[in-house]
């Protein structure tokens, strides 16, 4: 298989920058929209934490422009904890859940990060939290607390341009609709013109990488900069209100990195809302770290911790205009996903992170397995894996490797008409082997006592799968009470050929495999057989066909 791992630009040959049906204004400022201000106050960062300020400025802006902050009953303007993200993003020496013990390697705390790291933190439900909840620079704040107010970012869009065109209209539309954008730049005094009103322009000929994150809050098509053509983004910095124009400055539309960089150039945090989920199931602790470009079908296997309702699924896409299909399955047996519980499909317009609500909530019993299938039309499947963090905004430390971990039977992909365990995948870089998982998450809520009827176990014997079969088949059943259980195989003459179960079992769901052999280990002949379940004075039988 061919594999490439890079930002959106690597997979997108071209992007159609769709403008609004109505002409966009030549100038726009989120601080002055019909007398309202949709930009929070300028902050003063500590250390190399600009990337956390760029992200939180954008999230705060979305909470303002949608009214979600006020609707949640919060007071004053949105004010989120940049340093909770800084400490608990999972990529640094302070904490990485994929390490044992979970510390000692990775990025240096307070010195560098990017918006991909932010997306991993947000998609896991670690944050965002309010400043009054988890803001602490000198020592780590509590990772979790029942007193915290959590805000969930449902969608994050990356706007990647073609090599010869900046998607100004797409960015402008996103600013007007969703608020502040996160972006990046290479701050250098040689690129700043103070006489033009703190305008920044890094020529494309410069080989300097991004080193600073800021937020875009507006634009002016007529703004003169050092570049020969007019037009600039109005940007909010995190160096306090005494820097620049009260904390703001301009960056040319034609800057080397701002609005252009494939991973950091223009990021929109959208549909931010108070956290509505009790649990988020995932295997991709570090989020999107690479892409298997020739894989379209994948699924993640999960086990419910309690009686819960599955409400939504989240995932990343590595291209634009991706058609998706989500299917929730109850069982994975003999290499087949079976028993569909819910489906959803649609189109994702832009590369990034997305949360999709299922058409109806799906009941998950405690300790029951469930499987989240995702088909993506193109662009490949994003994965978490051991990776280098390529862009460290606010840091001099570069080429840092962050370790990811994986286990068997967590993530699967479809190849050559069969499901294969991603744990066994072999990459071009051996250090990535056995570290990868697909970026597919399940979002649930706890069931209430009033929902007990949906989660009650009944005495139930399910059809075996597959049927007919020629080597092995699975027999599954549910028990409502702890009892002595027998599960026997009979031939067409009514003779017992195999006792599969003869013991006490507790409440729950059970699966037993029959290999087509009798009690002495001898293969039985082809034909029709019956399997009979007996427990607590009740019995049920079903028919199956063995082929040889």
MARDREN-703424 format. One line per 2 residues: their letters; for each residue y, z, x of C-alpha. Coordinates in nm, 3 decimals, padded with zeros to 5 digits. Layout:
// residues N
a> Y:Z:X  ...
//
This chain:
// residues 548
xx> 00.000:00.000:00.000  00.356:-00.069:00.110
xx> 00.577:00.240:00.117  00.952:00.281:00.170
xx> 01.147:00.602:00.152  01.527:00.591:00.130
xx> 01.814:00.618:-00.111  01.866:00.411:-00.423
xx> 02.021:00.129:-00.222  01.685:00.052:-00.063
xx> 01.528:-00.033:-00.397  01.821:-00.194:-00.579
xx> 01.881:-00.552:-00.479  02.183:-00.564:-00.703
xx> 02.349:-00.354:-00.969  02.534:-00.489:-01.271
xx> 02.851:-00.284:-01.300  02.907:-00.282:-01.673
xx> 03.266:-00.217:-01.775  03.381:-00.065:-02.099
xx> 03.434:-00.301:-02.390  03.798:-00.186:-02.393
xx> 04.006:-00.234:-02.077  04.001:00.070:-01.853
xx> 04.339:00.226:-01.776  04.489:00.134:-01.441
xx> 04.542:00.504:-01.369  04.365:00.813:-01.498
xx> 04.377:01.183:-01.418  04.132:01.434:-01.568
xx> 04.398:01.702:-01.528  04.617:01.524:-01.783
xx> 04.414:01.383:-02.072  04.611:01.405:-02.398
xx> 04.761:01.729:-02.280  04.429:01.881:-02.169
xx> 04.298:01.964:-01.822  03.930:01.893:-01.754
xx> 03.934:02.002:-01.388  03.875:02.359:-01.272
xx> 04.087:02.535:-01.012  04.079:02.437:-00.645
xx> 03.857:02.674:-00.444  03.848:02.771:-00.077
xx> 03.506:02.721:00.077  03.350:02.943:00.341
xx> 03.134:02.788:00.613  02.989:02.440:00.570
xx> 02.940:02.471:00.196  03.150:02.174:00.082
xx> 02.843:02.015:-00.079  02.797:02.314:-00.309
xx> 03.164:02.299:-00.408  03.147:01.925:-00.475
xx> 02.845:01.974:-00.702  02.979:02.275:-00.889
xx> 03.320:02.112:-00.937  03.144:01.822:-01.109
xx> 02.925:02.050:-01.323  03.225:02.262:-01.421
xx> 03.412:01.946:-01.514  03.131:01.836:-01.744
xx> 03.125:02.178:-01.913  03.498:02.139:-01.977
xx> 03.507:01.781:-02.103  03.212:01.833:-02.341
xx> 03.332:02.171:-02.466  02.992:02.324:-02.380
xx> 03.147:02.614:-02.185  03.363:02.728:-02.475
xx> 03.083:02.662:-02.727  02.860:02.896:-02.526
xx> 03.111:03.175:-02.579  03.227:03.184:-02.217
xx> 03.580:03.296:-02.135  03.850:03.131:-01.922
xx> 03.761:02.817:-01.724  03.410:02.740:-01.593
xx> 03.348:02.911:-01.262  03.001:02.864:-01.113
xx> 02.840:03.024:-00.809  02.839:02.783:-00.516
xx> 02.676:03.039:-00.285  02.381:03.105:-00.515
xx> 02.300:02.737:-00.461  02.372:02.778:-00.091
xx> 02.123:03.067:-00.052  01.851:02.969:-00.300
xx> 01.828:02.588:-00.278  01.482:02.617:-00.115
xx> 01.555:02.403:00.191  01.684:02.664:00.432
xx> 01.578:02.935:00.671  01.640:03.200:00.406
xx> 01.390:03.069:00.152  01.138:02.789:00.104
xx> 00.866:02.863:-00.152  00.645:02.597:00.010
xx> 00.616:02.810:00.325  00.405:03.123:00.372
xx> 00.595:03.343:00.441  00.881:03.164:00.260
xx> 01.144:03.181:00.534  01.223:03.102:00.897
xx> 01.246:02.722:00.900  01.469:02.450:00.760
xx> 01.844:02.424:00.724  02.083:02.687:00.849
xx> 02.230:02.882:00.558  02.599:02.802:00.494
xx> 02.591:02.491:00.712  02.497:02.174:00.535
xx> 02.327:02.021:00.236  02.356:01.731:-00.004
xx> 02.334:01.636:-00.372  01.957:01.568:-00.355
xx> 01.913:01.933:-00.252  02.139:02.032:-00.540
xx> 01.928:01.827:-00.783  01.607:02.000:-00.670
xx> 01.764:02.344:-00.726  01.899:02.247:-01.068
xx> 01.583:02.071:-01.189  01.373:02.381:-01.112
xx> 01.601:02.592:-01.331  01.720:02.810:-01.041
xx> 02.081:02.753:-01.149  02.356:02.686:-01.208
xx> 02.477:03.044:-01.262  02.825:03.184:-01.309
xx> 03.042:03.305:-01.024  03.034:03.660:-01.165
xx> 02.652:03.645:-01.168  02.546:03.516:-00.828
xx> 02.842:03.457:-00.598  02.788:03.617:-00.257
xx> 02.849:03.454:00.079  02.777:03.730:00.330
xx> 02.442:03.835:00.184  02.205:03.664:-00.058
xx> 02.267:03.734:-00.427  01.970:03.817:-00.649
xx> 01.766:03.502:-00.701  01.704:03.575:-01.070
xx> 01.839:03.825:-01.318  01.812:03.873:-01.693
xx> 02.188:03.927:-01.691  02.262:03.584:-01.543
xx> 02.397:03.306:-01.762  02.212:02.990:-01.660
xx> 02.335:02.635:-01.718  02.095:02.342:-01.714
xx> 02.200:01.991:-01.605  01.997:01.753:-01.820
xx> 02.091:01.434:-01.636  02.221:01.342:-01.290
xx> 02.313:00.979:-01.224  02.348:00.815:-00.882
xx> 02.572:00.509:-00.879  02.470:00.283:-00.593
xx> 02.669:-00.036:-00.530  02.561:-00.371:-00.398
xx> 02.649:-00.431:-00.033  02.956:-00.633:-00.130
xx> 03.084:-00.460:-00.442  03.180:-00.105:-00.536
xx> 03.094:-00.006:-00.893  03.442:00.108:-00.976
xx> 03.415:00.041:-01.348  03.086:00.233:-01.380
xx> 03.237:00.527:-01.195  03.554:00.516:-01.405
xx> 03.359:00.510:-01.729  03.149:00.806:-01.610
xx> 03.466:01.002:-01.523  03.617:00.938:-01.865
xx> 03.295:01.022:-02.048  03.128:01.293:-01.840
xx> 03.407:01.427:-01.621  03.432:01.496:-01.249
xx> 03.211:01.304:-01.003  03.066:01.435:-00.678
xx> 03.116:01.217:-00.371  03.137:01.228:00.008
xx> 03.358:01.117:00.298  03.388:01.137:00.673
xx> 03.686:01.362:00.722  03.873:01.272:01.038
xx> 04.245:01.316:01.105  04.255:00.956:01.230
xx> 04.166:00.838:00.877  04.441:01.036:00.698
xx> 04.790:00.899:00.631  05.031:01.177:00.537
xx> 05.329:00.950:00.474  05.140:00.774:00.192
xx> 05.069:01.107:00.026  04.749:01.229:00.194
xx> 04.553:00.907:00.162  04.218:00.864:00.337
xx> 04.056:00.541:00.452  03.760:00.508:00.687
xx> 03.712:00.142:00.782  03.368:-00.012:00.742
xx> 03.365:-00.080:01.116  03.351:00.294:01.186
xx> 03.005:00.425:01.273  03.079:00.786:01.171
xx> 02.851:00.935:00.905  02.969:01.143:00.606
xx> 03.054:01.501:00.698  03.230:01.637:00.390
xx> 03.179:01.655:00.014  03.458:01.640:-00.243
xx> 03.500:01.560:-00.612  03.663:01.260:-00.782
xx> 03.892:01.352:-01.074  04.077:01.025:-01.137
xx> 04.210:00.699:-00.995  04.510:00.472:-00.953
xx> 04.458:00.098:-00.916  04.808:00.059:-00.768
xx> 04.791:00.339:-00.513  04.873:00.213:-00.164
xx> 04.651:00.330:00.121  04.591:00.222:00.479
xx> 04.372:-00.063:00.352  04.538:-00.394:00.269
xx> 04.432:-00.382:-00.095  04.566:-00.119:-00.335
xx> 04.356:00.126:-00.530  04.233:00.480:-00.464
xx> 04.035:00.770:-00.608  04.210:01.098:-00.678
xx> 03.997:01.367:-00.518  03.972:01.746:-00.532
xx> 03.902:01.925:-00.205  03.764:02.275:-00.143
xx> 04.007:02.388:00.127  04.236:02.583:-00.102
xx> 04.552:02.485:-00.295  04.771:02.490:00.017
xx> 04.596:02.189:00.170  04.703:01.834:00.086
xx> 04.874:01.782:-00.247  04.800:02.128:-00.389
xx> 04.437:02.083:-00.290  04.412:01.714:-00.389
xx> 04.433:01.385:-00.199  04.353:01.013:-00.231
xx> 04.066:00.804:-00.092  04.079:00.425:-00.086
xx> 03.844:00.235:-00.314  03.734:00.057:00.004
xx> 03.648:00.365:00.210  03.322:00.336:00.403
xx> 03.142:00.619:00.220  03.331:00.743:-00.086
xx> 03.178:00.586:-00.395  02.951:00.378:-00.173
xx> 02.700:00.597:00.009  02.360:00.549:-00.163
xx> 02.272:00.919:-00.176  02.612:01.087:-00.179
xx> 02.868:00.827:-00.282  02.906:00.879:-00.656
xx> 02.708:01.140:-00.849  02.759:01.229:-01.215
xx> 02.625:01.562:-01.349  02.584:01.514:-01.723
xx> 02.495:01.694:-02.047  02.525:02.040:-01.895
xx> 02.425:02.309:-02.143  02.324:02.675:-02.150
xx> 01.964:02.698:-02.035  01.752:02.635:-02.345
xx> 01.408:02.669:-02.183  01.201:02.973:-02.088
xx> 00.979:02.798:-01.834  00.986:02.485:-01.618
xx> 00.649:02.370:-01.480  00.662:02.167:-01.159
xx> 00.482:02.088:-00.835  00.780:01.915:-00.665
xx> 00.963:02.221:-00.537  01.198:02.008:-00.323
xx> 01.256:01.739:-00.584  01.305:01.376:-00.484
xx> 01.231:01.334:-00.112  01.070:00.989:-00.105
xx> 00.937:00.711:-00.327  00.603:00.534:-00.361
xx> 00.750:00.199:-00.455  00.433:00.023:-00.570
xx> 00.311:00.296:-00.807  00.405:00.272:-01.174
xx> 00.169:00.525:-01.337  00.132:00.891:-01.245
xx> 00.067:01.228:-01.402  00.091:01.595:-01.316
xx> -00.163:01.855:-01.427  -00.041:02.197:-01.541
xx> -00.185:02.515:-01.693  00.013:02.706:-01.955
xx> 00.091:03.064:-01.857  00.118:03.184:-02.215
xx> 00.143:03.062:-02.572  00.432:02.817:-02.543
xx> 00.595:02.515:-02.699  00.630:02.209:-02.476
xx> 00.966:02.057:-02.569  01.085:01.827:-02.292
xx> 00.986:01.638:-01.977  01.207:01.570:-01.675
xx> 01.169:01.320:-01.392  01.354:01.109:-01.136
xx> 01.394:00.732:-01.130  01.461:00.533:-00.812
xx> 01.621:00.226:-00.972  01.844:00.121:-01.260
xx> 01.738:00.007:-01.608  01.393:00.165:-01.581
xx> 01.169:00.161:-01.886  00.964:00.479:-01.916
xx> 00.665:00.597:-02.119  00.575:00.966:-02.143
xx> 00.240:01.078:-02.285  00.122:01.438:-02.312
xx> -00.257:01.465:-02.290  -00.480:01.759:-02.367
xx> -00.771:01.673:-02.137  -00.858:01.490:-01.815
xx> -01.234:01.430:-01.796  -01.449:01.193:-01.589
xx> -01.138:01.020:-01.460  -00.989:00.962:-01.806
xx> -00.688:01.114:-01.981  -00.782:01.185:-02.343
xx> -00.649:01.348:-02.661  -00.286:01.243:-02.690
xx> -00.054:01.524:-02.803  00.286:01.349:-02.791
xx> 00.449:01.028:-02.670  00.803:00.913:-02.593
xx> 00.951:00.596:-02.446  01.288:00.447:-02.370
xx> 01.515:00.305:-02.099  01.699:00.499:-01.826
xx> 02.015:00.307:-01.731  02.080:00.455:-01.386
xx> 01.894:00.589:-01.087  01.871:00.970:-01.085
xx> 01.734:01.275:-01.266  01.667:01.273:-01.639
xx> 01.549:01.510:-01.912  01.381:01.364:-02.220
xx> 01.309:01.562:-02.537  00.971:01.497:-02.694
xx> 00.974:01.376:-03.057  00.806:01.701:-03.162
xx> 00.719:02.023:-02.985  00.364:02.057:-02.856
xx> 00.178:02.390:-02.882  00.023:02.506:-02.554
xx> -00.225:02.792:-02.564  -00.230:03.045:-02.283
xx> -00.440:02.926:-01.987  -00.488:02.583:-02.147
xx> -00.455:02.275:-01.926  -00.216:01.998:-02.020
xx> -00.126:01.672:-01.850  00.212:01.494:-01.835
xx> 00.176:01.118:-01.783  00.472:00.904:-01.682
xx> 00.487:00.526:-01.650  00.796:00.370:-01.489
xx> 00.856:-00.004:-01.516  00.994:-00.057:-01.165
xx> 01.144:00.117:-00.863  00.833:00.321:-00.795
xx> 00.760:00.689:-00.846  00.977:00.950:-00.671
xx> 00.785:01.221:-00.485  00.842:01.547:-00.307
xx> 00.701:01.558:00.048  00.779:01.699:00.389
xx> 01.102:01.526:00.483  01.407:01.508:00.700
xx> 01.738:01.587:00.534  01.941:01.281:00.642
xx> 02.288:01.383:00.524  02.410:01.733:00.605
xx> 02.761:01.755:00.471  02.951:02.035:00.638
xx> 02.713:02.073:00.933  02.661:01.962:01.289
xx> 02.288:02.034:01.267  02.110:01.704:01.205
xx> 01.754:01.572:01.175  01.622:01.893:01.022
xx> 01.267:01.874:00.887  01.195:02.066:00.567
xx> 00.829:02.143:00.496  00.680:02.074:00.153
xx> 00.334:02.178:00.034  00.081:02.038:-00.213
xx> -00.268:02.121:-00.339  -00.560:01.922:-00.481
xx> -00.565:01.833:-00.851  -00.189:01.866:-00.906
xx> -00.064:01.506:-00.899  -00.250:01.180:-00.965
xx> -00.159:00.811:-00.943  -00.314:00.497:-01.089
xx> -00.454:00.244:-00.841  -00.725:-00.017:-00.881
xx> -00.795:00.094:-01.241  -00.870:00.454:-01.151
xx> -00.690:00.783:-01.112  -00.661:00.907:-00.755
xx> -00.550:01.248:-00.632  -00.218:01.223:-00.448
xx> -00.337:01.505:-00.222  -00.574:01.253:-00.059
xx> -00.304:00.986:-00.010  -00.248:00.884:00.352
xx> 00.109:00.804:00.455  00.247:00.604:00.745
xx> 00.366:00.936:00.889  00.070:01.179:00.914
xx> 00.303:01.479:00.883  00.358:01.382:00.519
xx> -00.014:01.391:00.434  -00.116:01.663:00.185
xx> 00.248:01.757:00.121  00.334:01.522:-00.167
xx> 00.365:01.571:-00.543  00.516:01.359:-00.817
xx> 00.855:01.463:-00.956  00.737:01.522:-01.312
xx> 00.824:01.852:-01.483  00.739:02.013:-01.818
xx> 00.993:02.233:-01.997  00.872:02.493:-02.247
xx> 00.973:02.784:-02.467  00.772:03.095:-02.542
xx> 00.609:03.107:-02.883  00.723:03.378:-03.122
xx> 00.490:03.614:-03.314  00.565:03.409:-03.625
xx> 00.405:03.108:-03.452  00.066:03.277:-03.408
xx> -00.109:03.047:-03.656  -00.039:02.750:-03.424
xx> -00.212:02.918:-03.130  -00.512:03.082:-03.299
xx> -00.846:02.981:-03.152  -01.105:02.856:-03.402
xx> -01.476:02.807:-03.359  -01.477:02.441:-03.259
xx> -01.721:02.205:-03.087  -01.550:01.890:-02.961
xx> -01.701:01.543:-02.916  -01.843:01.499:-02.568
xx> -01.665:01.262:-02.331  -01.751:00.997:-02.235
xx> -01.996:00.893:-02.506  -02.211:00.690:-02.448
xx> -02.249:00.794:-02.082  -02.478:00.698:-01.796
xx> -02.446:00.984:-01.549  -02.238:01.282:-01.660
xx> -02.055:01.390:-01.972  -01.831:01.683:-02.063
xx> -01.888:01.912:-02.362  -01.594:02.127:-02.469
xx> -01.557:02.404:-02.724  -01.323:02.679:-02.844
xx> -01.414:03.040:-02.920  -01.205:03.266:-03.150
xx> -01.369:03.592:-03.036  -01.563:03.730:-02.742
xx> -01.930:03.672:-02.814  -02.267:03.569:-02.672
xx> -02.277:03.191:-02.647  -02.559:02.943:-02.615
xx> -02.512:02.571:-02.561  -02.836:02.367:-02.564
xx> -02.932:02.002:-02.534  -03.207:01.871:-02.766
xx> -03.389:01.538:-02.768  -03.441:01.333:-03.082
xx> -03.768:01.521:-03.143  -03.581:01.850:-03.163
xx> -03.717:01.978:-02.833  -03.486:02.177:-02.606
xx> -03.439:01.993:-02.276  -03.152:02.187:-02.118
xx> -02.974:02.520:-02.164  -02.619:02.475:-02.037
xx> -02.477:02.814:-02.143  -02.647:03.144:-02.229
xx> -02.401:03.429:-02.167  -02.105:03.635:-02.296
xx> -01.777:03.448:-02.307  -01.424:03.548:-02.403
xx> -01.170:03.390:-02.635  -01.043:03.049:-02.528
xx> -01.130:02.693:-02.440  -01.436:02.600:-02.234
xx> -01.569:02.282:-02.073  -01.924:02.228:-01.948
xx> -02.064:01.921:-01.773  -02.415:01.787:-01.837
xx> -02.558:01.569:-01.561  -02.842:01.415:-01.767
xx> -03.110:01.641:-01.614  -03.345:01.888:-01.783
xx> -03.390:02.254:-01.699  -03.611:02.162:-01.403
xx> -03.356:01.923:-01.258  -03.543:01.609:-01.362
xx> -03.352:01.312:-01.509  -03.420:01.270:-01.879
xx> -03.483:00.928:-02.029  -03.217:00.719:-02.198
xx> -03.169:00.777:-02.567  -03.001:00.987:-02.832
xx> -02.954:01.360:-02.770  -02.796:01.646:-02.961
xx> -02.597:01.940:-02.829  -02.575:02.264:-03.027
xx> -02.328:02.551:-02.986  -02.411:02.898:-03.123
xx> -02.178:03.198:-03.112  -02.118:03.506:-03.326
xx> -02.351:03.388:-03.603  -02.198:03.041:-03.623
xx> -02.340:02.707:-03.506  -02.229:02.347:-03.465
xx> -02.409:02.034:-03.341  -02.306:01.684:-03.234
xx> -02.481:01.366:-03.120  -02.450:01.177:-02.792
xx> -02.608:00.875:-02.624  -02.738:00.864:-02.268
xx> -02.765:00.523:-02.100  -02.973:00.454:-01.792
//
